[in-house]
Amino acid sequence: MLLPVMVPSRLILFLFSIFILISNFASSQQGTANHFCLNEKGNYTTNSTYQANLNSLHSSLSSNSETSSGFYNISVGQGSDEVHAIALCRGDLSQDTCLECINSAIDELITLCPRQKEAILWYDRCMFRYSNRSLFGVMETSPERTLVNPENASDAQQFTNDLSDLLASLRDKAASGGSARKVAGNSTSGPLLQTIYALVQCTPDLSEEECLGCINGAFDQISGFLGRKGAQVLRPSCKIRFETEPFFDAILVDQEPVAPQAHVDEIDKPESLQYDFDTIQSATDNFSETNKLGEGGFGSVYKGQLPNGQKIAVKRLSVGSGQGDLEFKNEVLLVAKLQHRNLVRLLGFCLERSERILIYEFMPNASLDYFLFHPTKRERLDWDNRYKIIGGIARGLLYLHEDSRLRIIHRDLKASNVLLDAEMLPKIADFGMARMSELDETQGNTSRIVGTYGYMAPEYAMHGQFSVKSDVYSFGVLVLEIVSGQKNSCFRVGENVGDLLSYAWRNWREGTAADLIDPAVRDGPRNDVMRCIHIGLLCVQENVADRPTMASVVLMLNSYSLTLPVPSQPAFFMHSILESSMSSSSLGYPNSRVTCTSNSKSETLPLSRNEASITELMPR
């Protein structure tokens, strides 16, 4: 049955067709951005407070990342400088994929609309918009974009009838959705063995009547193209799309969304995360050597696959941590509640016989050091990738320091503890479990120094004092490594092996900081690269109070309106190569040897291990 709408006249359709963008749609990728810069809403000035608030949307999104509905409502700033933003993901996306899409949309939209106070962008997988006015709960139908596949479907009239019935049912189902999600997707059999796939979605801040009104209006615009192989209408408050090829997962679209934070709260006892030993033993082929990813003082790490096909990383802890079973379970429970797109997710644990095993999500692209310090693989890390990695690490640390339920000081941030997913996006590893291995630390001072020399802040390495600023120091070292493509522990200039921080500081003072840049990324945006060097040097300053917080770092990375302070001298550590290279094994793929690289040659030296890394969990 057709939707009860007025069919536009041929004249209206002709005039409207002038504005039609003909496009072939990608079925599974993020796709080309469609956007509007709304000039009539006014402009902001360069280096203004409004621009700074706009550039801080990334960190604000991170602090709102505990929703799984795919809808985000964000406000940053105050008064006339306040930025309001709304983001909506397609109903079948995972939280991580959704956040990746939204973060890409933020970056691209700010670039495409460099001064407009209001703008909107649609990808195939998500929508993002911002304004200087409140957007939440307001049904809006413009600006609007219609995209049409130029190919006609077989038996167009029957195809239209079948599609109209499908859209009518999806419209009613989507509009009747709750305040967390208003989306419906399904398929139907069309003529001549064609399958028709369609999806209808509204922003969930609308009422049922508002959602119906938005969808009906969108159907008016698309009704003249129902005989095509695909078309969609994009509006700020709703969208309609149909294709003859699948472009969404109908099973995931139909799943009820988890209420905000409920996915954390429902993990109310450790047993909900517990795996039996036989399952893990089978998943790793009895912990076979062929599945071993790495080994260190904390235990061995294996690649595995669960019966449902999910790939996992299995950390088999060393015997003798001195911790009771109940304490182990409770700490697993705490860390499992820490969920962020830039943290490796803990899936569960196994506690049987004398075994203590942690199960994490598997990262297919190994660790950052696997690419960054390799003479040929480093070419895969162009500047765009490196800049995204720096930003992702910063947002992950910000979550640990300020936005998580626990204040967590990592204390062993380094390239091998940053893992890369299939899209080369970074996830911090070993951010919570190492605390289980030792119980003699306090919340600010420890008599046992563990971690990785070269990344350790001086106050921690020499006096055992640690804080969030200790992590900031490690982050600064890591930023300089990412820019230079060389290890801090064995930085090479020509035939001389030296100290990365000393070299960076000397060149900064002499105005030759560009000499620090890895030749593989010297064609990157010079301002971005130099700004990262500047931020890295601010993070490694000897005076703890002078180092920025991670919240400030995230803002520095996203806002060029901020004038960066002049860095003071870093804290220099002069160790032998072996002492500098002492490192704990990462969750992912630790190296058994450390390699000093130059542009044309490499030298490999044996690596000594220290004890396990330590992470301090401090309740708020």
C-alpha positions as CSV (number, residue, x, y, z in Angstrom):
1,M,0.0,0.0,0.0
2,L,1.4,3.4,-1.0
3,L,2.1,6.0,1.6
4,P,-0.5,8.7,1.8
5,V,1.4,11.5,0.1
6,M,0.7,13.9,-2.7
7,V,2.6,13.0,-5.9
8,P,4.5,16.1,-7.2
9,S,3.6,17.4,-10.6
10,R,5.9,16.9,-13.5
11,L,6.9,20.6,-13.4
12,I,7.9,20.4,-9.7
13,L,9.8,17.2,-10.4
14,F,11.6,18.9,-13.4
15,L,12.6,21.9,-11.3
16,F,13.6,19.7,-8.4
17,S,15.7,17.5,-10.6
18,I,18.1,20.3,-11.2
19,F,19.2,19.8,-7.6
20,I,19.5,16.0,-7.8
21,L,22.9,14.6,-7.3
22,I,23.3,11.4,-9.3
23,S,25.4,8.9,-7.4
24,N,26.3,5.3,-7.1
25,F,26.2,4.3,-3.5
26,A,28.9,2.3,-1.7
27,S,27.1,-0.5,0.2
28,S,29.4,-0.9,3.2
29,Q,32.0,1.9,3.2
30,Q,31.8,5.3,4.9
31,G,31.3,6.9,1.4
32,T,31.6,10.3,0.1
33,A,30.6,13.2,2.3
34,N,27.5,15.2,1.4
35,H,27.5,18.5,3.3
36,F,26.0,22.0,3.5
37,C,27.8,25.1,5.0
38,L,24.9,27.3,6.1
39,N,26.3,30.8,5.4
40,E,23.1,32.5,6.3
41,K,23.5,31.4,10.0
42,G,26.6,33.6,10.4
43,N,30.3,33.1,10.5
44,Y,32.9,32.9,13.3
45,T,36.3,34.6,13.3
46,T,39.6,32.8,13.2
47,N,41.1,32.1,16.6
48,S,37.8,32.9,18.3
49,T,36.4,31.2,21.4
50,Y,33.7,29.7,19.2
51,Q,36.3,28.1,17.0
52,A,38.1,26.7,20.0
53,N,34.9,25.2,21.3
54,L,34.2,23.7,17.8
55,N,37.6,22.1,17.7
56,S,37.1,20.5,21.1
57,L,34.2,18.4,20.0
58,H,36.4,15.3,19.7
59,S,37.2,15.3,23.4
60,S,33.5,16.1,24.3
61,L,32.4,13.2,22.2
62,S,34.8,10.9,24.1
63,S,33.2,11.9,27.4
64,N,29.8,11.0,25.9
65,S,31.0,7.6,24.6
66,E,29.1,5.4,27.0
67,T,25.9,5.4,24.9
68,S,25.3,2.5,22.5
69,S,22.3,3.9,20.7
70,G,24.3,5.7,18.1
71,F,22.9,9.1,18.9
72,Y,25.0,11.9,20.5
73,N,23.9,15.3,21.7
74,I,26.9,17.5,22.6
75,S,27.3,21.1,23.8
76,V,30.6,22.9,24.4
77,G,31.2,26.4,25.8
78,Q,28.8,29.0,27.2
79,G,26.7,31.9,26.0
80,S,27.1,33.2,22.4
81,D,30.2,31.0,22.0
82,E,28.4,27.8,22.8
83,V,28.6,25.1,20.1
84,H,25.7,22.6,19.9
85,A,26.2,19.3,18.0
86,I,24.2,16.3,17.1
87,A,25.5,13.0,15.6
88,L,23.5,10.0,14.5
89,C,24.9,6.7,13.2
90,R,23.2,4.1,11.1
91,G,21.3,1.6,13.3
92,D,23.5,-1.4,12.6
93,L,26.9,0.1,13.6
94,S,28.9,-0.9,16.6
95,Q,29.8,1.8,19.1
96,D,33.5,1.9,18.0
97,T,32.6,2.1,14.3
98,C,30.0,4.7,15.0
99,L,32.5,6.9,16.9
100,E,35.1,6.4,14.2
101,C,32.6,7.7,11.6
102,I,31.6,10.7,13.7
103,N,35.2,11.7,14.5
104,S,35.9,11.6,10.7
105,A,32.8,13.7,10.1
106,I,33.9,16.3,12.6
107,D,37.3,16.7,11.0
108,E,36.0,16.8,7.5
109,L,33.1,19.2,8.2
110,I,35.3,21.7,10.0
111,T,37.6,21.6,7.0
112,L,34.9,21.9,4.4
113,C,33.1,24.7,6.3
114,P,36.0,26.6,7.9
115,R,34.1,29.7,9.2
116,Q,30.4,28.8,9.2
117,K,28.7,28.7,12.6
118,E,26.3,26.0,11.3
119,A,26.9,23.1,9.0
120,I,25.9,19.5,8.4
121,L,27.5,16.5,6.8
122,W,26.2,13.0,5.9
123,Y,28.3,9.9,5.3
124,D,26.7,6.6,4.4
125,R,27.2,5.5,8.0
126,C,26.6,8.6,10.1
127,M,25.4,12.2,10.2
128,F,27.0,15.1,12.1
129,R,25.8,18.7,12.4
130,Y,26.7,21.6,14.6
131,S,25.3,25.1,15.2
132,N,25.4,28.1,17.6
133,R,21.8,27.3,18.5
134,S,20.2,24.4,20.3
135,L,19.5,21.4,17.9
136,F,18.1,18.8,20.3
137,G,14.4,18.0,20.0
138,V,13.9,20.3,17.0
139,M,12.5,18.6,13.9
140,E,14.2,20.0,10.8
141,T,13.8,19.1,7.1
142,S,16.3,21.4,5.5
143,P,18.9,21.5,4.2
144,E,18.1,18.4,2.2
145,R,19.9,16.2,-0.2
146,T,18.5,13.6,-2.6
147,L,20.8,11.0,-4.3
148,V,19.6,8.7,-7.0
149,N,21.0,5.7,-8.8
150,P,20.6,6.4,-12.6
151,E,19.8,2.7,-13.4
152,N,16.2,1.6,-13.6
153,A,15.0,-1.5,-11.8
154,S,13.6,-4.4,-13.8
155,D,9.8,-4.2,-14.1
156,A,9.8,-0.7,-12.6
157,Q,6.1,-0.5,-11.8
158,Q,6.0,-3.7,-9.8
159,F,9.3,-2.7,-8.1
160,T,7.7,0.6,-7.1
161,N,4.7,-1.2,-5.6
162,D,6.8,-3.7,-3.6
163,L,9.1,-0.9,-2.4
164,S,6.2,1.3,-1.3
165,D,4.8,-1.4,0.9
166,L,8.2,-2.0,2.5
167,L,8.7,1.7,3.1
168,A,5.3,2.1,4.7
169,S,6.0,-0.6,7.2
170,L,9.4,0.7,8.0
171,R,8.1,4.3,8.5
172,D,5.6,3.2,11.1
173,K,8.1,1.0,12.9
174,A,10.8,3.6,13.0
175,A,8.5,6.4,14.2
176,S,7.2,4.2,17.1
177,G,10.7,3.6,18.4
178,G,11.7,4.9,21.8
179,S,13.8,7.8,23.0
180,A,17.1,5.8,22.4
181,R,16.6,4.8,18.8
182,K,14.1,5.4,15.9
183,V,15.3,3.1,13.0
184,A,13.9,0.3,10.9
185,G,15.4,-1.7,8.1
186,N,14.4,-4.7,6.2
187,S,14.3,-6.3,2.7
188,T,11.5,-7.7,0.5
189,S,11.3,-9.8,-2.7
190,G,10.9,-7.7,-5.8
191,P,10.1,-8.7,-9.4
192,L,12.4,-10.9,-11.4
193,L,14.2,-12.3,-8.4
194,Q,15.3,-8.8,-7.3
195,T,15.7,-8.1,-3.6
196,I,14.9,-4.7,-2.3
197,Y,16.7,-3.4,0.8
198,A,15.4,-0.3,2.6
199,L,16.2,1.7,5.8
200,V,14.3,4.5,7.5
201,Q,15.7,6.5,10.5
202,C,14.9,9.5,12.6
203,T,16.9,11.2,15.3
204,P,15.5,9.7,18.5
205,D,15.0,13.1,20.1
206,L,11.8,13.5,17.9
207,S,8.3,12.5,19.0
208,E,6.5,9.9,17.0
209,E,4.4,12.5,15.2
210,E,7.5,14.6,14.3
211,C,9.3,11.5,13.0
212,L,6.3,10.6,10.8
213,G,6.2,14.1,9.5
214,C,9.9,14.1,8.6
215,I,9.7,10.7,6.9
216,N,6.5,11.5,4.9
217,G,8.2,14.7,3.6
218,A,11.3,12.7,2.6
219,F,9.0,10.2,0.8
220,D,7.5,13.0,-1.2
221,Q,10.9,13.8,-2.5
222,I,11.9,10.2,-3.3
223,S,8.5,9.1,-4.7
224,G,9.4,10.0,-8.2
225,F,12.4,7.6,-8.2
226,L,11.0,4.4,-6.7
227,G,11.5,2.6,-9.9
228,R,15.3,3.2,-9.8
229,K,17.8,0.7,-8.4
230,G,18.5,3.0,-5.5
231,A,17.9,6.4,-4.0
232,Q,18.0,8.2,-0.7
233,V,16.9,11.4,0.9
234,L,19.0,13.0,3.6
235,R,17.5,15.4,6.1
236,P,18.8,16.8,9.4
237,S,16.2,14.9,11.4
238,C,15.5,11.8,9.2
239,K,16.6,9.8,6.2
240,I,15.2,7.2,3.7
241,R,17.3,4.9,1.6
242,F,16.7,1.9,-0.6
243,E,19.0,-0.3,-2.8
244,T,19.0,-3.5,-4.7
245,E,22.2,-4.5,-2.9
246,P,22.5,-4.9,0.9
247,F,23.9,-1.9,2.7
248,F,23.1,-2.6,6.4
249,D,22.8,-5.5,8.8
250,A,19.1,-6.1,9.3
251,I,19.7,-8.2,12.4
252,L,21.7,-5.5,14.2
253,V,19.2,-2.8,13.1
254,D,16.4,-4.8,14.8
255,Q,18.3,-5.3,18.1
256,E,17.1,-3.2,21.0
257,P,19.7,-0.6,21.9
258,V,21.3,-0.7,25.3
259,A,20.4,2.3,27.4
260,P,23.2,4.8,28.2
261,Q,25.7,3.2,30.6
262,A,23.5,0.1,31.0
263,H,26.1,-2.0,29.1
264,V,28.5,-1.2,32.0
265,D,26.0,-1.5,34.8
266,E,24.7,-4.9,33.6
267,I,28.2,-6.3,34.3
268,D,27.3,-6.5,38.0
269,K,29.3,-9.5,39.0
270,P,32.6,-11.0,37.8
271,E,31.1,-14.3,36.8
272,S,29.4,-12.6,33.9
273,L,32.9,-12.2,32.4
274,Q,34.3,-15.6,33.2
275,Y,35.4,-18.1,30.5
276,D,36.1,-21.7,31.2
277,F,39.7,-22.9,30.6
278,D,38.7,-25.5,28.0
279,T,37.2,-22.8,25.8
280,I,40.4,-20.7,25.9
281,Q,42.6,-23.7,25.5
282,S,40.7,-24.8,22.4
283,A,40.7,-21.2,21.1
284,T,44.5,-21.0,21.2
285,D,45.1,-24.5,20.0
286,N,46.4,-25.5,23.4
287,F,48.5,-22.3,23.6
288,S,50.5,-23.4,20.6
289,E,53.8,-21.6,19.7
290,T,52.4,-20.8,16.3
291,N,49.7,-18.7,18.0
292,K,52.1,-16.9,20.4
293,L,52.2,-13.2,19.8
294,G,54.7,-12.3,22.5
295,E,56.1,-13.0,25.9
296,G,57.3,-10.9,28.8
297,G,57.6,-10.7,32.6
298,F,53.8,-10.4,32.9
299,G,53.2,-13.6,30.9
300,S,52.6,-14.8,27.3
301,V,50.1,-13.5,24.8
302,Y,48.4,-15.7,22.3
303,K,46.1,-15.2,19.3
304,G,42.8,-17.2,19.6
305,Q,39.4,-17.6,18.0
306,L,36.2,-18.3,20.0
307,P,33.6,-20.8,18.7
308,N,31.5,-17.9,17.3
309,G,34.4,-16.8,15.1
310,Q,35.5,-13.8,17.2
311,K,39.2,-13.4,17.3
312,I,40.8,-12.7,20.7
313,A,44.1,-11.9,22.3
314,V,44.8,-14.2,25.3
315,K,47.2,-13.1,28.0
316,R,48.3,-16.0,30.2
317,L,49.5,-14.4,33.4
318,S,52.6,-15.6,35.2
319,V,52.1,-17.7,38.3
320,G,52.6,-16.0,41.7
321,S,51.0,-12.6,41.6
322,G,50.1,-12.9,45.3
323,Q,46.5,-11.8,44.8
324,G,43.4,-13.6,46.0
325,D,40.8,-15.0,43.6
326,L,38.1,-12.6,44.7
327,E,40.4,-9.6,44.4
328,F,41.4,-10.7,41.0
329,K,37.8,-11.1,39.9
330,N,36.8,-7.7,41.3
331,E,39.6,-5.9,39.6
332,V,38.7,-7.5,36.3
333,L,35.2,-6.3,36.8
334,L,36.4,-2.7,37.3
335,V,38.6,-2.7,34.2
336,A,35.9,-4.3,32.0
337,K,33.8,-1.2,32.7
338,L,36.4,1.0,31.1
339,Q,35.2,1.3,27.5
340,H,36.5,3.8,25.0
341,R,37.2,3.6,21.3
342,N,41.0,4.2,22.0
343,L,41.4,1.6,24.7
344,V,41.8,-2.1,24.0
345,R,38.7,-3.8,25.4
346,L,38.9,-6.4,28.1
347,L,36.3,-9.1,27.2
348,G,36.7,-11.4,30.2
349,F,38.9,-13.7,32.2
350,C,39.6,-17.3,33.1
351,L,40.4,-18.4,36.6
352,E,40.8,-22.2,36.9
353,R,43.3,-24.5,38.5
354,S,46.4,-22.3,38.8
355,E,45.6,-20.4,35.7
356,R,44.9,-16.7,35.5
357,I,44.0,-15.6,32.0
358,L,42.8,-12.3,30.5
359,I,40.9,-12.2,27.2
360,Y,41.0,-9.0,25.1
361,E,39.8,-8.0,21.7
362,F,42.3,-8.8,19.0
363,M,44.0,-6.1,17.1
364,P,44.9,-7.2,13.5
365,N,47.6,-4.7,12.8
366,A,49.8,-5.5,15.8
367,S,51.4,-2.6,17.7
368,L,52.6,0.8,16.7
369,D,56.2,0.0,17.1
370,Y,55.8,-2.9,14.6
371,F,55.3,-0.3,11.9
372,L,56.9,2.9,13.2
373,F,60.4,1.5,13.7
374,H,60.5,-0.9,10.8
375,P,62.7,0.3,7.8
376,T,60.0,-0.5,5.2
377,K,56.7,-0.9,7.1
378,R,56.9,2.6,8.4
379,E,55.9,3.8,4.9
380,R,52.4,2.7,5.7
381,L,52.3,5.4,8.4
382,D,51.9,8.6,6.3
383,W,51.4,11.8,8.2
384,D,47.6,11.6,8.2
385,N,47.8,8.2,9.9
386,R,50.4,9.4,12.4
387,Y,48.4,12.5,13.3
388,K,45.2,10.4,13.9
389,I,47.3,8.0,16.0
390,I,48.6,10.9,18.1
391,G,45.1,12.2,18.6
392,G,43.6,8.9,19.4
393,I,46.2,8.1,22.0
394,A,45.6,11.6,23.6
395,R,41.8,10.9,23.8
396,G,42.4,7.5,25.3
397,L,44.6,8.9,28.0
398,L,42.1,11.8,28.6
399,Y,39.5,9.2,29.3
400,L,41.7,7.3,31.7
401,H,42.7,10.4,33.6
402,E,39.4,12.3,33.7
403,D,36.4,10.7,32.2
404,S,36.5,7.1,33.4
405,R,34.9,5.8,36.6
406,L,38.4,5.3,38.0
407,R,41.3,7.6,37.7
408,I,43.9,5.5,36.0
409,I,47.6,6.3,35.6
410,H,49.0,4.0,33.0
411,R,52.7,4.3,33.9
412,D,53.9,2.3,30.9
413,L,52.7,4.1,27.8
414,K,55.0,3.4,24.9
415,A,54.8,2.4,21.2
416,S,54.5,-1.3,21.9
417,N,51.5,-0.7,24.2
418,V,49.6,1.1,21.5
419,L,47.8,-1.4,19.2
420,L,46.3,-0.7,15.8
421,D,43.0,-1.9,14.6
422,A,42.0,-2.9,11.0
423,E,41.8,0.8,10.0
424,M,45.1,1.7,11.8
425,L,43.3,3.5,14.6
426,P,45.1,3.4,17.9
427,K,44.0,1.6,21.1
428,I,46.0,1.8,24.3
429,A,46.8,-1.6,25.8
430,D,47.7,-2.7,29.4
431,F,45.8,0.2,30.9
432,G,44.3,-1.6,33.9
433,M,45.4,-5.2,34.5
434,A,49.0,-4.8,35.5
435,R,47.8,-3.4,38.9
436,M,46.8,-6.9,39.8
437,S,50.4,-8.1,39.9
438,E,51.6,-6.0,42.8
439,L,49.9,-4.7,45.9
440,D,52.6,-2.6,47.6
441,E,52.0,0.7,45.8
442,T,50.2,3.7,47.1
443,Q,48.4,6.4,45.2
444,G,51.3,8.6,44.4
445,N,54.5,7.0,45.5
446,T,56.1,3.6,45.1
447,S,59.3,2.0,46.2
448,R,59.3,-0.3,43.3
449,I,60.0,1.3,39.9
450,V,58.7,-0.7,37.0
451,G,57.9,0.4,33.5
452,T,60.1,1.3,30.5
453,Y,63.2,3.5,30.8
454,G,63.2,6.3,28.3
455,Y,59.5,6.8,28.7
456,M,59.6,7.3,32.5
457,A,59.1,10.7,33.9
458,P,62.1,11.8,36.0
459,E,60.2,12.2,39.2
460,Y,59.0,8.6,38.9
461,A,62.3,7.0,37.7
462,M,64.3,8.7,40.5
463,H,61.9,9.1,43.4
464,G,59.0,6.8,42.7
465,Q,56.5,9.7,42.5
466,F,53.8,9.3,39.8
467,S,50.7,11.2,38.7
468,V,48.8,11.9,35.6
469,K,51.7,14.1,34.6
470,S,53.9,11.0,34.5
471,D,51.7,9.7,31.7
472,V,51.8,13.1,30.0
473,Y,55.6,12.8,29.9
474,S,55.4,9.4,28.3
475,F,53.0,10.7,25.8
476,G,55.4,13.5,24.9
477,V,58.2,11.0,24.3
478,L,55.8,8.9,22.1
479,V,54.8,12.0,20.1
480,L,58.4,12.7,19.3
481,E,59.0,9.1,18.3
482,I,56.0,9.2,16.0
483,V,57.2,12.4,14.3
484,S,60.8,11.2,14.0
485,G,60.2,7.5,13.3
486,Q,63.0,6.6,15.7
487,K,63.1,5.1,19.2
488,N,63.9,7.4,22.1
489,S,66.1,4.6,23.5
490,C,68.4,4.4,20.5
491,F,68.0,7.5,18.4
492,R,70.5,7.6,15.6
493,V,71.9,10.7,13.8
494,G,74.2,9.6,11.0
495,E,76.7,7.2,12.7
496,N,76.0,8.4,16.2
497,V,73.5,6.9,18.5
498,G,72.1,9.4,20.9
499,D,69.1,10.7,22.9
500,L,65.9,11.7,21.1
501,L,64.9,14.3,23.7
502,S,68.3,16.0,23.7
503,Y,68.4,16.1,19.9
504,A,64.8,17.5,19.7
505,W,65.5,20.2,22.3
506,R,68.8,21.3,20.7
507,N,67.2,21.6,17.3
508,W,64.1,23.4,18.7
509,R,66.4,26.0,20.3
510,E,68.5,26.4,17.2
511,G,65.4,26.7,14.9
512,T,66.1,23.5,13.0
513,A,63.3,21.3,14.5
514,A,62.4,20.2,10.9
515,D,65.6,18.0,11.0
516,L,63.7,15.8,13.5
517,I,61.0,14.9,11.1
518,D,61.0,11.4,9.6
519,P,61.8,11.6,5.9
520,A,58.8,9.4,5.3
521,V,56.4,12.2,6.4
522,R,58.3,15.4,5.4
523,D,55.7,16.1,2.7
524,G,53.0,16.3,5.4
525,P,51.5,19.7,6.5
526,R,54.5,21.5,8.0
527,N,52.3,23.4,10.5
528,D,50.8,20.2,11.9
529,V,54.1,18.4,12.2
530,M,55.8,21.3,13.9
531,R,52.9,21.8,16.2
532,C,53.2,18.1,17.3
533,I,56.9,18.6,18.0
534,H,56.0,21.7,20.1
535,I,53.3,19.7,22.0
536,G,55.7,16.8,22.5
537,L,58.3,19.1,24.0
538,L,55.7,20.7,26.3
539,C,54.8,17.3,27.6
540,V,58.4,16.2,28.5
541,Q,59.4,19.4,30.5
542,E,61.3,18.6,33.6
543,N,59.0,20.6,35.9
544,V,55.9,18.6,36.5
545,A,53.7,21.6,36.9
546,D,54.7,23.0,33.5
547,R,53.5,19.9,31.7
548,P,49.9,20.3,30.3
549,T,47.1,18.0,31.3
550,M,45.8,15.6,28.6
551,A,42.6,17.7,28.4
552,S,44.9,20.6,27.3
553,V,46.8,18.4,24.9
554,V,43.6,17.3,23.2
555,L,42.6,20.9,22.8
556,M,46.0,21.9,21.5
557,L,45.8,19.1,18.9
558,N,42.4,20.2,17.7
559,S,42.5,24.0,18.0
560,Y,45.0,26.2,16.1
561,S,43.4,29.2,17.9
562,L,45.4,28.4,21.0
563,T,48.8,30.0,21.3
564,L,51.2,27.3,22.7
565,P,53.5,28.3,25.5
566,V,57.3,28.1,25.0
567,P,58.6,24.8,26.3
568,S,61.3,24.7,28.9
569,Q,64.2,22.2,28.9
570,P,63.2,18.5,29.0
571,A,64.3,16.1,31.6
572,F,67.3,14.2,30.0
573,F,68.1,10.6,30.8
574,M,71.5,9.3,29.8
575,H,71.4,5.5,29.9
576,S,73.2,2.8,28.0
577,I,71.4,1.3,25.1
578,L,70.6,-1.9,27.1
579,E,69.3,0.0,30.1
580,S,67.2,2.3,28.0
581,S,65.7,-0.6,26.2
582,M,64.4,-2.4,29.3
583,S,60.6,-2.8,28.6
584,S,57.7,-4.9,29.7
585,S,55.8,-7.0,27.2
586,S,52.7,-5.3,25.8
587,L,49.4,-6.9,25.5
588,G,49.8,-7.2,21.8
589,Y,53.1,-7.9,20.0
590,P,56.2,-7.2,22.0
591,N,59.6,-7.4,20.2
592,S,62.3,-9.6,21.6
593,R,64.9,-7.3,20.1
594,V,65.0,-3.6,19.8
595,T,66.2,-2.0,16.5
596,C,67.9,1.3,16.1
597,T,67.1,2.7,12.6
598,S,68.4,5.4,10.4
599,N,67.3,6.3,6.9
600,S,69.4,3.7,5.2
601,K,70.6,1.2,7.8
602,S,69.5,-0.5,11.0
603,E,71.3,-2.1,13.9
604,T,69.7,-4.7,16.1
605,L,70.7,-5.0,19.8
606,P,69.5,-7.5,22.4
607,L,66.7,-6.5,24.7
608,S,66.5,-6.9,28.4
609,R,63.2,-7.3,30.2
610,N,62.0,-5.7,33.4
611,E,59.1,-6.7,35.6
612,A,55.5,-6.2,34.5
613,S,54.1,-2.8,33.9
614,I,52.1,-1.2,36.7
615,T,48.9,0.7,36.3
616,E,47.5,2.6,39.3
617,L,43.7,2.6,39.7
618,M,42.4,5.4,41.9
619,P,38.7,5.5,42.8
620,R,37.0,8.9,42.3
